[in-house]
Amino acid sequence: MTPGIRPNNPSLLLSPRRTLARFGLRPKKSLGQNFATSAALIRSLVEAAELEPGDVVLEVGPGLGTLTRALAQRAGSVIAVEIDTRLMPILRQTLADLSNVHLIEGDILKVDPGSLLRAARIGTERYQVVANLPYYLTSHLLRHLLESIPSPERMVVTVQREVAQRIVAGPGQMSLLAVSVQFFSRPRLVARVPRGAFWPSPGVESAVLRLDTRIPPLGHGERERFFEMVRAGYSQRRKYLRNALAQGTGRSSQEIEAALRQAGLSERSRAQDLSVEDWIRLLQTLNATPSEKRA
């Protein structure tokens, strides 16, 4: 059972509302801003990352710097990328005493982590990601970071609980998101997070998710074909794969059916029934079988 973050203890509360008010600011809904108010949440993120003194951490959306400070106390360097220009003066002021924090104003989706490491003169390409992610960008951010070169060794992030559950799902409940994330990493739920752990309180429950990245099981060329096939399978997820893939790949349903059998999969399989490894076996089986249309 996934442990939960306990409801806020008043003695541990952080005060983003008062901090923003002092600067005449309010959270931006367009940026999905929900600031952490729970020391237990901050502690859960930092502990799940298992940071060592020499580690480099990339934080996406430091907000008011609460998590940033906790990370800086454990890691060797923290690169914090904030898209909200209004928050930069607050961050510079509150984190001024931390020489190992590198503040960067910008959109993480428009830069690659390698360039951030070089700009900060870190001297290494090894890094982790620890962040409270804006929920409306979760899938885009995860794919962007997981596909980056270099990719992080580990990611510990706060996401919508429903999304976290979809990401860690197994065969029978898989989704395109789960396949996309599990292709690049081994995900697991760390903790459940109540709405009261943030201000403003989000309309959904949250979770701390840890992704241990791995070397992708396929090279770039094969990877493109892999995701083309997976997208074709999920484009008609209620259909059996033999029909969905026949329409999406140009192969006949008989070819797909034969490939499913050869890959050790049921002819009645649907997209959500297959693990990443199942999809890879199916792709390799199809690659080894000449298409009837080309014969």
Backbone bond lengths (Angstrom), bond angles and torsions (degrees), N, CA, C in turn:
res aa  C-N    CA-C-N  psi(-1)  N-CA   C-N-CA  omega(-1)  CA-C   N-CA-C  phi
1 M - - - 1.474 - - 1.524 109.92 -
2 T 1.330 116.29 133.75 1.456 120.45 -179.48 1.519 110.18 -71.66
3 P 1.349 118.33 126.05 1.465 119.88 178.58 1.512 111.08 -66.38
4 G 1.317 116.49 160.85 1.460 120.41 179.91 1.510 112.12 -115.86
5 I 1.330 115.92 153.41 1.460 121.72 171.32 1.520 106.82 -77.09
6 R 1.306 118.14 128.46 1.459 120.50 -179.33 1.526 111.12 -67.51
7 P 1.340 116.83 150.41 1.467 119.56 176.66 1.524 110.64 -55.32
8 N 1.311 114.61 157.95 1.465 120.02 -173.70 1.524 113.73 -56.08
9 N 1.301 115.60 131.88 1.458 123.32 170.44 1.522 106.45 -93.85
10 P 1.331 119.65 122.17 1.464 121.13 -176.08 1.518 113.51 -52.63
11 S 1.335 117.14 -31.59 1.464 119.15 -178.30 1.517 111.93 -73.16
12 L 1.343 116.76 -15.16 1.459 120.15 -177.87 1.529 112.35 -106.18
13 L 1.314 116.86 -2.90 1.457 119.79 -174.80 1.520 112.23 -63.64
14 L 1.315 114.87 140.56 1.452 121.70 171.75 1.528 106.17 -96.38
15 S 1.326 118.84 167.74 1.462 119.75 -171.53 1.519 113.40 -128.21
16 P 1.337 118.19 66.16 1.462 119.82 177.92 1.525 112.65 -63.14
17 R 1.331 117.77 -33.63 1.464 120.19 -179.65 1.532 110.40 -60.09
18 R 1.338 116.91 -47.65 1.464 120.43 -178.94 1.530 111.26 -68.63
19 T 1.320 116.09 -38.87 1.469 119.40 179.96 1.520 110.75 -62.37
20 L 1.319 117.19 -47.83 1.465 120.52 179.18 1.524 110.92 -63.76
21 A 1.336 116.92 -40.05 1.466 120.44 -179.27 1.524 111.23 -61.12
22 R 1.327 116.85 -37.26 1.465 120.03 179.23 1.522 111.73 -62.03
23 F 1.319 116.18 -28.97 1.463 120.75 179.71 1.531 111.87 -99.49
24 G 1.333 116.67 6.78 1.458 120.88 179.38 1.514 113.33 68.12
25 L 1.334 117.13 34.12 1.464 121.39 -175.65 1.524 111.70 -118.75
26 R 1.330 114.54 159.22 1.458 122.41 172.60 1.528 108.17 -133.26
27 P 1.336 117.49 156.78 1.468 119.69 178.36 1.526 111.23 -60.32
28 K 1.323 116.13 144.75 1.459 121.42 177.69 1.525 109.68 -94.86
29 K 1.326 116.13 115.88 1.459 119.62 177.85 1.519 111.28 -63.76
30 S 1.325 116.63 -33.90 1.464 120.31 -177.79 1.518 112.44 -64.33
31 L 1.337 116.97 -21.56 1.463 121.36 178.49 1.528 111.91 -102.31
32 G 1.326 116.15 5.05 1.459 119.64 179.02 1.511 113.29 61.26
33 Q 1.334 117.48 39.73 1.466 120.75 -174.36 1.528 112.38 -80.77
34 N 1.325 115.37 116.90 1.467 123.72 171.75 1.521 105.94 -133.36
35 F 1.329 116.79 110.35 1.463 121.46 -172.85 1.527 111.18 -88.05
36 A 1.324 116.56 137.69 1.463 121.75 -179.16 1.522 110.76 -64.77
37 T 1.329 116.20 133.74 1.464 121.64 176.59 1.521 111.15 -120.91
38 S 1.306 116.84 4.77 1.461 121.58 -174.98 1.522 111.35 -115.33
39 A 1.327 115.81 119.22 1.460 119.88 175.55 1.524 110.72 -63.92
40 A 1.341 116.67 -29.04 1.464 120.36 178.74 1.523 110.85 -65.25
41 L 1.327 117.07 -37.65 1.460 120.73 177.34 1.523 110.63 -65.51
42 I 1.327 116.63 -46.56 1.467 120.62 178.72 1.527 109.88 -58.40
43 R 1.309 116.04 -44.78 1.467 120.69 -179.44 1.530 110.88 -63.55
44 S 1.327 117.30 -39.95 1.460 121.16 179.63 1.525 111.48 -62.52
45 L 1.330 116.93 -43.01 1.463 121.12 178.84 1.525 111.35 -63.38
46 V 1.325 115.98 -47.43 1.467 120.47 -177.03 1.525 111.04 -66.05
47 E 1.320 117.01 -43.19 1.463 119.88 -178.49 1.525 111.71 -68.44
48 A 1.331 117.15 -37.25 1.466 120.06 179.52 1.523 111.64 -65.77
49 A 1.330 116.81 -26.94 1.467 120.85 -179.69 1.525 112.41 -75.64
50 E 1.328 117.68 -17.98 1.468 122.50 178.32 1.534 111.12 50.39
51 L 1.310 115.80 53.45 1.463 121.16 -174.18 1.522 112.51 -73.55
52 E 1.342 113.97 144.19 1.463 122.54 173.95 1.527 108.15 -111.07
53 P 1.343 117.86 159.11 1.473 121.04 -177.09 1.528 115.15 -56.28
54 G 1.329 118.15 -25.38 1.459 119.38 -178.71 1.516 114.49 -96.96
55 D 1.326 118.12 3.13 1.463 121.45 -175.31 1.525 112.51 -73.12
56 V 1.330 114.61 150.68 1.462 122.68 174.24 1.526 107.90 -108.19
57 V 1.320 116.58 130.34 1.462 121.56 -178.53 1.520 109.88 -119.17
58 L 1.327 115.86 132.67 1.461 122.13 171.24 1.522 107.17 -102.42
59 E 1.328 116.35 119.92 1.461 121.27 177.94 1.516 108.81 -109.21
60 V 1.319 116.13 125.29 1.462 121.96 178.70 1.522 108.36 -97.00
61 G 1.335 116.74 121.04 1.458 120.63 179.11 1.506 113.36 70.47
62 P 1.331 119.07 66.37 1.470 121.36 -179.47 1.520 114.01 -66.23
63 G 1.330 117.80 -16.54 1.464 120.20 177.72 1.510 112.30 63.25
64 L 1.332 116.75 -110.07 1.461 121.77 -179.56 1.528 112.27 -102.72
65 G 1.318 116.82 4.28 1.460 120.49 172.49 1.512 116.41 89.39
66 T 1.321 117.93 9.15 1.467 119.78 -177.86 1.526 111.66 -65.67
67 L 1.337 116.61 -51.09 1.461 120.56 177.19 1.525 110.31 -66.76
68 T 1.325 116.60 -36.92 1.468 121.45 179.73 1.524 111.18 -54.85
69 R 1.321 115.95 -46.87 1.473 120.26 -179.08 1.527 110.89 -63.11
70 A 1.319 116.66 -42.70 1.466 119.83 179.68 1.527 111.21 -64.09
71 L 1.327 116.71 -38.21 1.467 120.84 178.11 1.523 111.08 -67.27
72 A 1.334 115.96 -42.08 1.469 120.99 -177.75 1.519 112.01 -63.71
73 Q 1.319 116.42 -26.64 1.463 120.32 179.50 1.523 112.24 -76.58
74 R 1.347 116.41 -15.97 1.467 120.56 -179.34 1.529 112.83 -108.67
75 A 1.334 116.72 -36.16 1.464 121.23 -171.87 1.523 111.90 -97.16
76 G 1.331 115.17 167.77 1.458 119.76 177.12 1.510 112.22 -75.37
77 S 1.355 116.55 -41.43 1.467 121.70 -179.62 1.521 109.60 -145.51
78 V 1.329 115.85 145.92 1.461 122.18 175.65 1.520 108.24 -127.00
79 I 1.329 116.27 123.63 1.464 122.10 173.59 1.524 106.47 -104.01
80 A 1.322 116.90 112.73 1.462 122.07 -175.53 1.525 109.41 -109.65
81 V 1.330 116.63 118.84 1.464 122.27 -176.48 1.524 109.27 -108.25
82 E 1.330 116.40 117.23 1.466 122.16 -177.09 1.525 110.19 -120.76
83 I 1.330 116.44 128.02 1.460 121.31 -179.03 1.528 112.19 -86.13
84 D 1.333 117.97 -22.37 1.464 122.12 -175.73 1.530 110.31 -85.72
85 T 1.334 115.55 104.87 1.467 121.35 -178.40 1.525 111.96 -55.72
86 R 1.323 118.01 -33.73 1.466 122.15 -176.46 1.521 112.53 -61.59
87 L 1.340 116.31 -28.78 1.462 120.05 -174.44 1.522 113.68 -86.53
88 M 1.329 117.22 -12.36 1.466 119.42 -175.68 1.533 113.00 -61.16
89 P 1.350 120.11 -42.77 1.475 118.97 177.41 1.528 112.77 -60.55
90 I 1.340 116.62 -37.15 1.465 120.15 178.44 1.522 109.96 -65.07
91 L 1.323 116.04 -45.47 1.461 120.35 -179.10 1.527 111.22 -63.18
92 R 1.329 116.13 -43.72 1.471 119.01 -179.35 1.530 110.90 -63.05
93 Q 1.314 115.44 -36.22 1.468 119.68 -178.62 1.529 111.52 -74.10
94 T 1.323 116.69 -47.42 1.466 119.71 -173.80 1.525 113.29 -77.02
95 L 1.342 116.98 -21.08 1.467 119.72 -178.17 1.527 112.48 -110.06
96 A 1.323 116.67 12.90 1.470 121.35 -175.01 1.522 112.96 -60.08
97 D 1.324 116.98 -26.76 1.470 119.99 -177.19 1.523 113.43 -84.47
98 L 1.341 117.24 -1.00 1.466 121.07 -176.98 1.526 110.00 -106.15
99 S 1.312 116.55 103.70 1.467 120.88 -176.53 1.521 113.07 -74.54
100 N 1.326 118.00 -14.68 1.469 120.24 -178.49 1.523 113.02 -96.73
101 V 1.333 116.93 12.65 1.467 121.32 176.94 1.522 109.53 -105.48
102 H 1.340 116.01 128.01 1.464 122.34 178.66 1.528 107.57 -112.21
103 L 1.329 117.34 110.06 1.461 122.15 -179.45 1.516 110.02 -89.98
104 I 1.332 115.72 129.85 1.462 121.08 179.63 1.521 108.60 -130.47
105 E 1.317 116.04 126.49 1.461 120.95 176.70 1.518 108.49 -90.95
106 G 1.335 117.08 123.72 1.452 119.52 -179.74 1.513 112.58 165.92
107 D 1.323 114.45 177.70 1.462 123.38 -179.41 1.524 108.32 -100.12
108 I 1.318 117.69 114.71 1.460 121.66 -176.56 1.524 111.82 -59.78
109 L 1.340 117.57 -27.37 1.458 120.20 179.95 1.525 112.51 -72.09
110 K 1.327 116.73 -14.12 1.467 120.40 -178.15 1.521 113.08 -105.03
111 V 1.320 117.22 3.86 1.467 120.62 178.42 1.525 108.87 -132.75
112 D 1.320 116.24 155.42 1.457 119.08 175.99 1.524 108.94 -102.01
113 P 1.328 116.91 145.90 1.466 120.26 -177.98 1.521 113.78 -55.99
114 G 1.331 116.86 -32.66 1.459 119.58 179.75 1.512 112.14 -58.83
115 S 1.340 116.89 -41.29 1.464 120.35 179.74 1.525 110.81 -68.37
116 L 1.333 117.30 -32.80 1.464 120.77 177.44 1.526 110.80 -67.81
117 L 1.318 116.65 -40.71 1.463 120.57 178.26 1.522 110.79 -63.59
118 R 1.333 115.32 -41.37 1.467 119.05 179.65 1.527 111.09 -67.79
119 A 1.341 116.57 -41.05 1.464 120.18 -179.41 1.525 111.51 -63.84
120 A 1.321 116.10 -34.44 1.466 120.37 179.86 1.530 112.04 -83.60
121 R 1.345 115.78 -3.67 1.473 121.79 -179.98 1.528 111.18 53.23
122 I 1.324 113.68 48.61 1.461 120.08 -177.78 1.529 111.39 -73.96
123 G 1.330 116.67 -35.13 1.459 120.23 179.49 1.515 114.54 83.86
124 T 1.337 117.30 15.52 1.459 121.43 177.36 1.519 109.07 -152.33
125 E 1.330 116.75 156.92 1.458 121.19 175.48 1.525 110.73 -107.29
126 R 1.315 117.05 7.39 1.462 121.08 178.34 1.530 108.94 -93.25
127 Y 1.319 116.06 129.25 1.465 119.65 -178.99 1.521 110.40 -158.18
128 Q 1.318 114.95 164.94 1.452 122.76 173.68 1.524 109.05 -120.78
129 V 1.309 116.02 160.23 1.465 121.77 173.22 1.527 107.84 -114.05
130 V 1.316 116.52 127.26 1.466 122.05 173.60 1.522 106.28 -132.93
131 A 1.330 117.72 124.74 1.466 118.35 -173.21 1.521 112.40 -166.23
132 N 1.332 114.59 153.56 1.461 122.24 163.62 1.523 105.78 -91.92
133 L 1.318 117.33 101.00 1.461 120.39 -174.19 1.526 111.49 -78.92
134 P 1.345 117.42 142.67 1.471 119.84 171.25 1.524 108.55 -66.52
135 Y 1.310 116.87 125.74 1.455 120.48 -169.02 1.525 114.06 -63.77
136 Y 1.319 116.79 -31.21 1.463 118.37 -176.65 1.525 112.18 -71.22
137 L 1.327 117.25 -12.35 1.462 121.30 -179.29 1.523 112.88 -115.17
138 T 1.318 117.68 8.99 1.464 120.45 -171.04 1.521 113.40 -53.08
139 S 1.330 117.77 -55.02 1.466 119.63 -174.63 1.519 111.66 -64.38
140 H 1.348 117.46 -39.85 1.470 120.64 178.96 1.526 110.82 -64.98
141 L 1.327 116.67 -42.89 1.462 120.39 -179.27 1.522 111.51 -65.95
142 L 1.322 116.92 -42.63 1.459 119.84 179.93 1.520 111.01 -62.30
143 R 1.321 116.66 -47.07 1.465 119.37 179.50 1.522 111.09 -62.99
144 H 1.335 116.73 -43.03 1.468 120.96 -179.57 1.524 110.62 -59.34
145 L 1.316 117.07 -46.16 1.461 120.89 -176.90 1.524 111.79 -73.70
146 L 1.332 117.28 -41.11 1.460 120.14 -178.90 1.526 112.21 -67.65
147 E 1.332 117.01 -30.44 1.460 120.61 -179.28 1.524 112.66 -90.69
148 S 1.320 117.13 -3.49 1.464 120.69 -178.99 1.525 110.87 -68.58
149 I 1.329 114.77 153.91 1.467 121.51 173.72 1.522 107.48 -122.60
150 P 1.337 118.24 113.73 1.462 126.41 -1.19 1.524 111.85 -76.99
151 S 1.320 115.27 151.99 1.464 119.91 176.15 1.528 109.07 -90.84
152 P 1.324 117.75 157.97 1.469 119.67 178.62 1.520 111.21 -67.91
153 E 1.318 116.17 152.08 1.462 119.90 176.06 1.523 110.88 -76.12
154 R 1.320 115.49 -26.66 1.458 120.80 -177.31 1.518 108.34 -156.21
155 M 1.330 116.00 148.08 1.454 121.17 173.98 1.525 108.57 -130.52
156 V 1.324 115.81 131.30 1.463 121.53 173.96 1.523 106.16 -125.74
157 V 1.322 116.61 113.85 1.462 120.35 -170.81 1.524 110.88 -138.81
158 T 1.324 114.78 153.42 1.458 121.11 171.85 1.518 108.13 -95.17
159 V 1.323 116.23 126.71 1.457 121.48 -179.60 1.527 108.72 -136.97
160 Q 1.318 115.80 170.45 1.460 120.43 174.51 1.530 108.92 -60.08
161 R 1.322 117.24 135.73 1.465 120.18 -174.51 1.526 112.07 -59.50
162 E 1.318 116.86 -41.50 1.463 120.10 179.55 1.524 110.80 -60.34
163 V 1.330 116.54 -39.74 1.466 120.73 178.48 1.525 110.20 -66.59
164 A 1.329 116.80 -42.30 1.466 120.59 178.34 1.524 110.72 -59.80
165 Q 1.319 116.75 -42.26 1.462 120.36 -180.00 1.523 111.17 -65.79
166 R 1.319 117.18 -36.21 1.463 120.12 176.48 1.524 110.83 -66.54
167 I 1.330 116.62 -38.38 1.465 120.75 -177.41 1.528 111.71 -66.93
168 V 1.332 117.85 -37.41 1.468 120.74 -176.78 1.530 112.39 -91.14
169 A 1.325 118.10 5.08 1.461 121.84 -176.61 1.528 111.78 -61.91
170 G 1.328 114.89 158.08 1.457 121.28 176.81 1.516 110.71 -113.55
171 P 1.344 117.59 -179.05 1.464 121.70 179.65 1.526 111.92 -51.39
172 G 1.305 115.17 135.71 1.457 122.09 -175.31 1.511 111.44 105.19
173 Q 1.349 115.61 -26.57 1.467 120.83 179.17 1.528 111.22 -132.80
174 M 1.310 116.53 19.35 1.462 119.94 -178.80 1.528 110.74 -68.78
175 S 1.332 115.46 161.65 1.461 122.91 177.38 1.521 107.28 -143.78
176 L 1.322 115.93 170.92 1.459 119.40 177.32 1.521 110.32 -61.38
177 L 1.335 117.21 -37.33 1.461 120.79 177.61 1.526 110.56 -63.32
178 A 1.332 117.54 -45.03 1.465 121.00 -179.66 1.522 111.06 -61.43
179 V 1.316 117.22 -44.48 1.470 120.65 178.90 1.524 110.13 -62.34
180 S 1.332 116.61 -43.77 1.465 121.20 -177.85 1.522 111.68 -61.54
181 V 1.336 117.04 -42.89 1.464 120.63 -178.73 1.526 111.06 -76.44
182 Q 1.329 117.24 -42.70 1.464 120.34 -177.54 1.524 112.81 -71.16
183 F 1.307 117.99 -19.26 1.463 121.12 174.65 1.528 110.17 -63.44
184 F 1.328 116.10 -35.29 1.465 121.47 -175.70 1.528 113.71 -103.34
185 S 1.334 118.27 -11.29 1.470 118.75 -172.56 1.519 112.11 -156.75
186 R 1.335 113.99 169.29 1.463 121.89 172.38 1.530 107.00 -109.09
187 P 1.330 118.03 104.88 1.473 119.98 -176.55 1.524 112.94 -90.62
188 R 1.327 115.52 150.30 1.466 119.89 171.19 1.526 109.56 -151.72
189 L 1.323 114.98 147.62 1.463 121.28 176.41 1.521 109.44 -78.05
190 V 1.318 116.16 132.30 1.461 121.45 179.61 1.525 110.89 -98.25
191 A 1.334 116.79 -46.96 1.465 119.87 -176.26 1.520 110.64 -159.53
192 R 1.314 115.48 151.63 1.465 121.51 171.82 1.520 108.50 -88.07
193 V 1.316 116.30 144.48 1.468 121.04 -175.75 1.529 109.22 -126.00
194 P 1.343 118.84 124.15 1.465 121.01 179.67 1.528 111.78 -74.52
195 R 1.304 115.44 161.20 1.469 120.23 -179.99 1.522 111.70 -61.07
196 G 1.339 116.03 -32.42 1.455 120.32 -177.18 1.510 114.46 -70.93
197 A 1.332 117.95 -0.84 1.465 120.81 178.09 1.524 111.51 -81.03
198 F 1.349 116.22 -0.33 1.466 120.76 -178.46 1.529 110.40 -133.24
199 W 1.313 114.18 158.09 1.460 121.31 167.44 1.526 108.19 -135.15
200 P 1.344 117.34 130.02 1.466 127.46 -9.80 1.537 110.22 -62.00
201 S 1.308 116.81 153.60 1.462 119.96 178.75 1.520 109.68 -68.15
202 P 1.331 118.27 127.09 1.464 119.78 177.69 1.519 110.37 -69.59
203 G 1.303 116.40 161.66 1.459 120.40 -179.69 1.512 113.42 -81.48
204 V 1.339 117.52 4.53 1.459 121.64 -177.62 1.529 109.77 -134.02
205 E 1.326 115.89 160.40 1.461 121.03 172.58 1.528 108.77 -76.93
206 S 1.320 116.24 157.58 1.462 121.06 -176.32 1.524 110.79 -124.85
207 A 1.324 115.44 175.45 1.464 120.85 178.02 1.519 109.06 -154.47
208 V 1.332 115.35 151.17 1.461 121.17 171.32 1.525 106.70 -91.44
209 L 1.314 116.04 125.19 1.461 123.17 -175.99 1.524 109.38 -118.23
210 R 1.312 116.90 133.23 1.467 120.76 176.35 1.526 109.24 -113.84
211 L 1.330 116.17 131.45 1.457 122.79 176.92 1.523 108.73 -119.18
212 D 1.319 116.68 116.68 1.464 120.84 173.40 1.522 107.00 -95.52
213 T 1.315 116.71 111.12 1.456 119.97 -173.59 1.526 111.07 -72.48
214 R 1.322 114.74 157.60 1.457 121.43 179.73 1.520 108.95 -138.29
215 I 1.321 116.17 163.76 1.462 119.70 174.90 1.524 107.07 -66.97
216 P 1.337 118.90 125.06 1.464 120.51 -179.19 1.523 110.96 -54.13
217 P 1.333 117.72 136.95 1.465 121.19 -175.78 1.523 114.88 -70.73
218 L 1.325 118.06 -8.47 1.463 121.85 179.06 1.520 109.85 -132.87
219 G 1.348 116.61 150.27 1.458 121.23 175.91 1.518 111.15 -73.48
220 H 1.329 116.72 176.43 1.469 120.72 -173.28 1.523 113.09 -59.33
221 G 1.335 118.15 -45.92 1.458 120.36 -178.54 1.512 112.23 -62.78
222 E 1.328 116.04 -49.35 1.454 121.12 178.27 1.523 111.31 -65.05
223 R 1.328 116.43 -32.47 1.461 121.31 -179.50 1.527 110.73 -61.70
224 E 1.327 116.84 -41.43 1.466 120.29 178.99 1.521 110.81 -62.81
225 R 1.337 116.25 -44.17 1.465 119.57 178.86 1.527 110.90 -66.07
226 F 1.322 115.57 -36.26 1.468 120.42 178.19 1.524 110.50 -58.99
227 F 1.325 117.09 -51.57 1.462 119.60 -176.35 1.530 112.05 -72.53
228 E 1.322 118.12 -27.94 1.467 119.97 173.07 1.529 109.72 -61.51
229 M 1.332 115.96 -44.44 1.460 120.51 -179.93 1.529 111.01 -66.82
230 V 1.337 116.71 -43.48 1.466 120.23 -179.46 1.529 110.38 -63.18
231 R 1.332 116.40 -43.87 1.476 119.17 178.55 1.521 110.89 -62.16
232 A 1.331 116.96 -38.11 1.466 120.15 177.66 1.526 110.19 -63.09
233 G 1.326 116.43 -40.61 1.460 119.97 179.39 1.511 112.76 -64.50
234 Y 1.334 116.41 -39.66 1.468 120.48 -177.97 1.527 112.85 -84.23
235 S 1.311 117.48 -10.29 1.469 119.20 179.29 1.528 110.86 -67.56
236 Q 1.324 116.34 -24.03 1.465 121.37 177.10 1.526 107.57 -136.51
237 R 1.304 115.47 65.45 1.463 121.06 -168.45 1.517 114.19 -65.28
238 R 1.323 118.31 -18.79 1.463 119.56 179.70 1.527 111.89 -82.56
239 K 1.314 115.88 -13.98 1.461 119.71 -179.92 1.518 110.66 -86.86
240 Y 1.330 115.77 156.16 1.452 119.15 170.38 1.520 108.24 -63.53
241 L 1.332 116.16 148.49 1.465 119.96 -177.57 1.521 112.41 -60.30
242 R 1.317 116.93 -32.28 1.466 118.79 -178.31 1.524 111.08 -60.46
243 N 1.343 116.59 -28.51 1.465 120.49 178.10 1.522 111.65 -90.35
244 A 1.335 116.74 -44.16 1.467 120.18 -178.76 1.523 111.12 -62.72
245 L 1.336 117.48 -43.37 1.464 120.28 -178.56 1.517 112.09 -74.78
246 A 1.317 117.21 -28.54 1.463 119.49 176.85 1.526 110.01 -62.31
247 Q 1.323 116.58 -39.50 1.467 120.08 178.71 1.521 111.74 -76.64
248 G 1.329 117.08 -31.86 1.458 120.32 -174.19 1.507 115.65 -90.45
249 T 1.347 117.83 -18.90 1.466 120.08 -176.12 1.518 114.05 -116.71
250 G 1.318 117.03 -9.00 1.458 119.00 -178.19 1.517 113.33 83.09
251 R 1.318 117.89 1.87 1.463 121.89 176.14 1.527 109.04 -88.21
252 S 1.317 116.28 154.66 1.456 119.36 177.57 1.522 109.70 -75.60
253 S 1.319 116.10 157.94 1.464 119.62 178.82 1.523 110.70 -64.04
254 Q 1.345 117.29 -29.65 1.462 120.56 177.47 1.531 110.74 -67.25
255 E 1.340 116.69 -39.54 1.468 120.45 177.29 1.527 110.86 -64.37
256 I 1.314 115.54 -44.17 1.466 119.62 -179.89 1.523 109.92 -63.84
257 E 1.321 116.15 -42.08 1.459 120.53 -179.70 1.528 110.85 -61.91
258 A 1.329 116.31 -43.16 1.467 120.40 178.94 1.526 110.80 -65.19
259 A 1.328 116.55 -39.92 1.469 120.62 179.60 1.523 110.83 -65.87
260 L 1.322 116.93 -38.44 1.466 120.48 177.19 1.526 110.36 -60.39
261 R 1.336 116.37 -44.63 1.465 119.79 179.40 1.525 110.97 -62.65
262 Q 1.340 116.35 -44.70 1.463 120.73 -179.37 1.527 111.95 -63.65
263 A 1.325 115.98 -31.87 1.469 120.65 -179.78 1.524 111.92 -83.93
264 G 1.338 116.40 1.97 1.459 120.11 178.58 1.510 113.56 78.03
265 L 1.330 116.37 26.55 1.462 121.22 -177.40 1.522 110.66 -114.94
266 S 1.317 116.00 154.61 1.453 120.90 -179.66 1.525 110.85 -70.03
267 E 1.318 115.43 142.61 1.468 120.08 176.60 1.527 111.01 -67.49
268 R 1.308 116.35 -16.17 1.461 121.18 179.65 1.533 111.92 -99.44
269 S 1.325 116.20 16.27 1.471 120.68 -179.80 1.520 111.41 -66.06
270 R 1.326 114.76 142.84 1.457 122.14 169.36 1.525 107.98 -111.43
271 A 1.322 116.46 166.79 1.466 120.84 -174.67 1.523 111.83 -54.15
272 Q 1.327 117.39 -43.05 1.464 120.67 -175.29 1.527 113.45 -69.25
273 D 1.336 117.46 -9.38 1.463 121.11 -179.47 1.528 113.07 -84.82
274 L 1.323 117.79 -13.76 1.461 121.46 -172.10 1.524 112.95 -99.02
275 S 1.326 115.73 135.15 1.463 121.59 171.54 1.526 108.92 -80.90
276 V 1.329 116.75 173.12 1.467 120.46 176.33 1.523 109.81 -58.28
277 E 1.330 117.30 -43.83 1.462 121.38 -178.94 1.528 111.00 -64.08
278 D 1.337 117.43 -36.14 1.469 120.97 176.70 1.526 110.37 -62.42
279 W 1.329 116.38 -45.17 1.464 120.53 179.40 1.534 110.74 -61.44
280 I 1.315 116.20 -40.39 1.470 119.96 -179.62 1.529 110.28 -63.94
281 R 1.341 117.13 -44.50 1.469 119.81 178.29 1.517 111.08 -61.93
282 L 1.313 116.48 -39.73 1.463 120.31 179.82 1.525 110.45 -65.12
283 L 1.329 117.02 -43.11 1.463 120.56 178.04 1.522 110.63 -61.26
284 Q 1.314 117.03 -45.96 1.463 120.70 -178.65 1.525 111.44 -64.58
285 T 1.318 116.77 -35.87 1.465 120.72 177.12 1.518 110.73 -66.10
286 L 1.323 116.90 -43.81 1.465 120.59 178.60 1.525 111.07 -65.98
287 N 1.328 116.86 -39.37 1.465 120.16 178.87 1.523 111.73 -61.77
288 A 1.328 116.21 -31.59 1.468 120.62 -178.00 1.523 112.61 -85.38
289 T 1.343 115.73 -3.83 1.466 120.45 -177.86 1.523 110.27 -113.06
290 P 1.348 118.76 115.87 1.470 120.47 178.36 1.523 110.84 -59.17
291 S 1.314 115.80 139.52 1.457 120.23 178.71 1.514 110.19 -71.38
292 E 1.337 115.95 138.89 1.460 120.45 177.40 1.517 110.93 -61.11
293 K 1.343 116.23 -30.84 1.465 120.04 -177.27 1.518 111.77 -74.69
294 R 1.376 116.41 -21.12 1.462 119.17 178.62 1.521 111.43 -93.53
295 A 1.357 114.40 -16.01 1.468 118.28 -176.07 1.519 110.90 -72.09
